[in-house]
Amino acid sequence: MADPTGFLKYEREEPKKKSKEERLSSWGEVYADVDPAERNDQVRKQASRCMDCGIPFCHSGGSGCPLGNLIPEWNDLVRRGDWAAASDRLHATNNFPEFTGKLCPAPCEAGCVLSISPLSGGPVSIKRVEQTIADQSWEAGYVQPQVSEVSSGRRVAVVGSGPAGLAAAQQLTRAGHEVTVFERDDRLGGLLRYGIPEFKMEKKVLDRRLAQLRKEGTRFVTGCEVGVDLSVEDLRAQYDAVVLAVGALRGRDDTTTPGRELAGIHLAMEHLVPANKYVEGDGPPAIDARGKHVVIIGGGDTGADSYGTATRQGALSVTQLDQYPMPPSARDDARSPWPTWPYILRTYAAHEEAGERKFAVAVKRFAGSEGRVTGVELQQVRVQKDPATGRREVIPVNDEIETLPADLVLLAIGFEGVEEMPLLDGLGLSLTRRGTLSCGADWQTETPGVFVCGDAHRGASLVVWAIAEGRSVANAVDTYLTGASDLPAPVHPTALPLAVV
């Protein structure tokens, strides 16, 4: 059993980061290299803080992990030093723990019982334990291809190679189906490849997992846009089922602020994608922050990724703008009671390195000269809901204007859903009002034999939800093809995280 007093013996500790100077001088991950034996000893102590609660909210789909990760189980196995069994339990519910260990914001930690009171010293460092199990699994050779001993004779096409598509493909391949993943980009991985900067996850982490999928039998086709390079007719004729894991990459734009037409104003992904391609060796990016004053509009993950990318490119200054007031540093139980996802200030590694953040401000106008942006004019604002319509309104609180120099403006204000593409027209599918693709309880769209999962179904969300939906849609496809399935299905299409309305 777990050590019920472990959290009293050991304080929560985060992994050590490289120095700011070292981080800004390279594209490598921000965390310091630690000897594996020392790392494992540190993490065994962190795992000992887990009490193996009677009701473990950490692996509840509503308040914790939608994958249903068996967190108390592998915490105790790590505490006892049984890394092989811990790897087995972790991989039982998560195809790609090295992705989630690096990229997931850890709703499991928000749902940890030790999050109820700050007197506990903070939640168990579940994300760190998960990442260490994943690292140890690769180092010790626990991760091996799992080749199916039977063949169903059925063929499945997965469109999109992000985390949802890869999870679905791996599960279906292991169930004995012949799976082909189609990716329109030149390299595999979707947002894992070109949306996530190298300093958050080095792409060798992705490549070694892709190598495992290939050895298991999954086939990959890159540089192929289904519906253009491969017709919908040929797709349906060659495959018994189709899984759409095309993401929700249609970026939200600002079409109302005066000056938006000026050169030098871009959607954040227009900056991140070529920056990631540069790190892959594809040559200098067309949009480069070097020697420029950079203003990033939007306070979320994509904004933080652009922030860290701009500083590494050598920006003169970086300023990130957020319309909302600065969140509190600790959970406000009246606003977001445990175990819901807390509304708190989230500081990413990039924010510690350079630049600044401004809260409760909005752009009144983009200033320019000779057709290029030269600055942004800001006003202090408050955000409120119109009581009649429920729509969000941004209201200036005074007439004061602050002008920031800006040679490069990046809009990181969210995503509006699935991109318009010939594939959808060819399949007879239309988008919902939210810009997503709907499905029934069996993950099947209104077109028979065509399934959907991940951001294409849910809208832009977390990597852990993408993997959970990929695993669940694999169960549905397996059932559709064979009549029954033993594959796990951790989430229902209508599942939502617990939230305060």
N, C-alpha and C positions, 0 to 999 in steps of 0.2 A: 504494500500500500504506500501511498504518498507520505511525505513528511509533513504533518499538519502544522508544524512550527517553522517550516523552512523560511517563510517570508519574514520571520522574526530574526533569523540568523544571518540572512544575506540581504543586502540592499539591491534594488534594481540597478543594473548597469547597462549602458548602451555600448555598442562596439566603438572602439576608438577610430577617429578619422585621421587621415593624412593632414599635414599642415596646410594652411590656406595657400601658401606659396607653391607647394608641391601639387595641390589640386589644380590650381590655375595654370600651371605650366604643362599640363598634359590632359588627355581625354580619358584617362583611366578612371576606374571607380574610386569613389571618395574615401572608402574605408581603408585603414592601414592593414598591411599584410602582417599576419600573426602566425607564429609557429602552430601547426595543427594541434599538437599535444597541449600547448598552453591554451589555445582557443577552446578545445574540448573541455578542459578542466574548468575554465571560466563559465562555460555554458551549462555544464552539469550543475554548478551552483545556482545558476539562474533557473534551471528547470526544477530545482528543489524547492523553489518558492511556490510551486503549484500545489494546491491543497486537495486536488481530486474531489471537487465539490460534488455534493449529492445531486444537484441539478447544474450541470456545466453549461452555463449560458454562452461560453466561448464557442462551442460548436453547435449552437442553435442557429438554424437558418435565418430566423427573423432578427435576432439580436447579435449574432456572431458570424460564424463562417458558413456561407451557403453551401460549401462543399461537404459540410458535415465532418470536417477533419477531426480525428480522434485525439484531440489535443491533450487531455489528461493522461491518456494511455502512453503517447510517445514522450510526454514530459517525464513520466515516471521511469520509462525505459532509459531515457538519457541520464536521469539522475543515477540510475544503477549502472550506467556505462555500457548498456547493451545496444550499441549503435546499429547493429544489423537488424535487430527486431524493431527498433525505432524507425529505421528506413522502410521496413516492410509495412508497418502501420501507417506511416505517412503516405507512401505511394498507393496504399489501398484506396485512398479517397482523393488523391491529387496527382494528376499526371505530371505536373511540372512544378514541384515545390520550390525549385530554384528561381522560377519566375515570380511566384507569389512572395517568396521570402525577400526578394529585392524590391518588388514593385507595389505590392498590396499595402494600403494604409492601415491594415490590421483592425477591422471591426471586431475581431476576436478579442483583442486587448481591451477595447471599449466595453465588451461584455463580460470581461473577467470580474469575478466577485471582488478581487482586491482593488477594483476601480471604484467601489462604492464609497470608500473613505480615503482621503489623502494620508491618514494615519497609518495605512498599511504599507506605505512606501511606494505605491504605484502598482499597476497590474504586472503579472508575469510577462517577461519579455518574450512572448510567444513567437513573434516574427523572427527574432534572433535565433531562438532554438530551432525553428523550422529551417532557416537558412543553413545553420550549422549541420543539421541532419542531412540536408541535401548535399552540402559540400563534402561531408564525410562519406556519403554514399558513393559519390563519384571517385573520391580518392581511394577508397577501399575496394572499389570494383563491385559494389552491390548492384549498381545499375547495369542491367544486361538486357539485350533484346528479348522480347517475349513473342516468339513466333508461334502462330496458331498451328495446331496439329491437324486441323480439318479445314476444308474449303467449302464454303456454301455455294460456290458457283455464281454468286450474285455480285454485281458491280455497282459501286457507289461513287458519285462525283461530289467532292467537297469544293465549293467555290470560295476561296479566301483562305489564307494561311496564317491568320492571327491566332491568338490563344484558343478561341472557340473552335475554329476550324481544325486546328491541330489536335485538340482534345477529342473532338468527334472522330477524326480520322484514325487516331491511335486506338481508340476503343473499338471501332468497327473493324479495323485490320486485325486486332487481336481476337475478334469474334469470328474470324474466318472469311470476311468479305474482301473482295478486291477493290481497294480504295485508291482513287486518284485525286490529288489536291491540285487545283488550278489557281495560279497566282498571276495577276496581270503585271506586277512589278518584276524587275530583273532579278530580285533576290527574295527569298522566302522570309516570312515572319510578320508581315503586315505592320501594324503599329509597333510591335516588338522590335522590328528591324529599323524602321525609318521614323517612328514617332517618339521612341524612347532614346534619350541621349546615351552615349557610351559611358558617361560618368555615373549613370544610374544602373545600367546593366551592360557589361561588355558583351559584344555579340558572339564571342567564342562560347558563351554560356548557351546561347540559342543554337549555335551550330552543332554542338555536341549532342544536344537533344534531337535535332533533326537527323543526325547520323543514326541515332537509335531507331527512329521511325523508319528510316530507309532500310535498315537491316531487318526490321520486322516485316517489311513487305509493302509499306505505303509508297506509292509512286507520286512524284511531284513534277508538275509542268509549270515553268515560269515564263514570263513574257507572253502570257496568253489571256486575253480578255474574253471571257465566255460571253457569247452573244455577238461578238465581232470576229475574233480570230477562229473561234469554234462556234458554229451556228447552234441555235437552240434546238433545231430539228435533229442535228447530229448528236447533241448532248442527250436528248431524250431517247434517241434510238440506241445509243451505246451504253446507257447506264440505267439500272433498274430503280435507282433513287438518287435524288439530288439534295444536297445540304447547302443552303445559302448562309455563309458566314462572312458576308461582304462588309461588315462594319457599318459605322455611321459617321462617315468622313466628310459630310457636307458642312463646312465651317460656317458659323454664324458671322455675318458681316455687319458693318455699321454703314447704313446707307443714308442716314439722316444728318449726321454732323457735317457742317460746312467745311469744305476743304478735303473731304475724303478722296477726291479724285487726284490729289497731288501724288506725284511719284515719291516712292520711299515709304508708302504705307501698305502693309501687307498683312494677310492672315498669318497667324503664327506658324501653321504647318508649312507655308511657303518658305519659311526660314529654317524650320527644323529638318525637313526632309533633305534638302541639299547639304545641310551641315552634317547629317549622318552619312550621306553618301561620300562626302569628303573624307570622313574618318575611315570609311571602307576602302578609300584609295581611288575615288572617281574624279579627283581634281578639285580645284577651288570652287566654292559655292558661288552662285550668281548673286545671292543676297548675303552680304558679309557685314558684321558689326564692327569690324576693325576700324579704329580711329573715329568712331561715330558716337554721338549721344543717342542712346536707345531708350525709348519709352515703350513699355509693355502695358497694354490695357487688358485687365482681367486678373483676378487674384487666385486662380485655381492651379491645378497641376500643370497644364500646358503652359501657363504663364511662367511658372517656376522653371520648367524645362527650357523655355526660351531665355529666361534670365541667366541660368547657368551656361547656356550655349554662348550667349552674347559676351559674357565676361571672359570665357575661354578664347573667344575670337579676338579679344583685345579691344573691347569697346572703351571709349573715353569715360562714359558714365552709363549706368543702367538704373532706370526708375520704373517701378511697377505700381500701377494705379488700381485701386479697388473702390467701387462705389459704396461699399458697405463700411460701417465704422469698424475700428479695430476690435476683433473679438477678445473676450476675456482670456486670461492665461489658464484658468481652471474652469472645470465644468460648473455651469449654473444649473442647479437641479430644477429650478422653476422653468427653465427654457428647454433643457434636454436632460431629463432625469435618466439615471442608470436603468437599464443597460442600452439605451439608445445611443446613436452616434453623437458624441458631444460637439457642441458649437464652441470651439476654442481656437485660439490663434495657432496656426500651424506654420512652423518655421522649417523650411527645407534647407539642406546643406548649402544650396546655392545662395540663399539669403545671408548666410554667415560669411560669405567670401568677399563680397563687394556690393556696391550700389545701395539703394534704399527703397522702401515701400511707403506709399502714401495712401491713406484710407479716407473714406467719406469724400471723395472727389470724383468729378466727371469732366470729360473734355467738352468745352463749349465750342471750340473751333480749332481746326488744324491750320496753322499759319504756314505760309510758303513764299518762295521767291523763285521766279523763272520756272515755275511748274513743279518745283520740288518742295517737300516739306522741310521747314526749318524750325518749327516749334509747335507746342500745343498750349492752348489757353485753358486753364483749369478753373473750376468753381467748386466751392464746398457744397455738398448736397446731402440730402437725406432720402432714403428709399422708403416708400410707403405703398400700401395697397389701396386702390380706389374702392371705397366701401360699396359702391353701386355695381361695378363691373368685376371686382376682384383682380384687376390688372395692376401690375407693378408700375409705380410712377417714381421718377427721379426728380426731386424738387430742389432747386437751388436755395440755400439758406441765407445768402446775401449776394450783393452785387460785386464783391471783390473778385478780381481776376489775377491768377498767378500764371506766369508764362515760363515754360520749361523749354530749353533748347532740345531739338529733336531732329536728327538726320535720318533716323530709322524708327518707324512706329510699327509695332506688332500687335495685331488684334487677337487676343486669346480669350474670347468671350463665349466660348462654347461651340457646340455642334448642333445642327438642325436635323440630323437624321441621315438616312441612306441617300447616297448620290443617285441622281437619275442615270439610268444605264439601259442600253438596248436589251440586256438580259431580262430585266423585269418586264418590259413590253412584250418580249417574245414568249415569256411564261404566262402572260395575262395577269400580272400582279400589279396592284396599285398600292401606294403608300397611305398610311393612316394620317390623321391630322397631326400626329406627333412626328411624322416623317419616318416611321418604322414599318416593318412588315408584320402583319398579324398572323396568328396561327390558332389552331384548335388545341384542345387538351393533349393531343398526341403530337404536338409541335409541327403538324402538317399545315401548310398554307392552303388557300382555297384551290390551288392547283394540285391534283392528286399526285403523290409521289415526290413532291417538292417540300422540303422541310426548311426551317429557319432557326437560327440560334445566335446568341451573343448580342453585340451592340445593334446588329441589324434588326433584332427583335425587341430588345430592351431599351435601345437608345444608349448613348455614350455612358459607360458604367465602369466598374472595377474589373481588373483582370481576374479576380477570384470568381466573379459572377459569370464572366465569359467562359471560364473553364467548366464551371458547374453546368452551364447551359449546354456546352459542347458534350459533356458526359451524358446529360439527360437526353439530348436529341439522338445520341447514338443508341440509347435504349429504345427510343421510339422507332428509329429506322430499322434496327434489328428485329423488332416485333413486326413491323410492316413487311419485312422480307421473309421472315421465317415463321411468324405466328406467335412467337413468345421470345422472351429475352431474359437472360440472367445478368445483363449489364446493369450497373447501378444507375439510378436516376435521382440525384440529390435534390433537384428543384422542379417545381411545377411551372408551367409557362406564366401563371398569374402570380407567382411568389414575389413578395416585396420585402425589403428590410423593414424592421420595426422603426417607426418614426413617430414624432409628435406632430399632429396635424394642427 
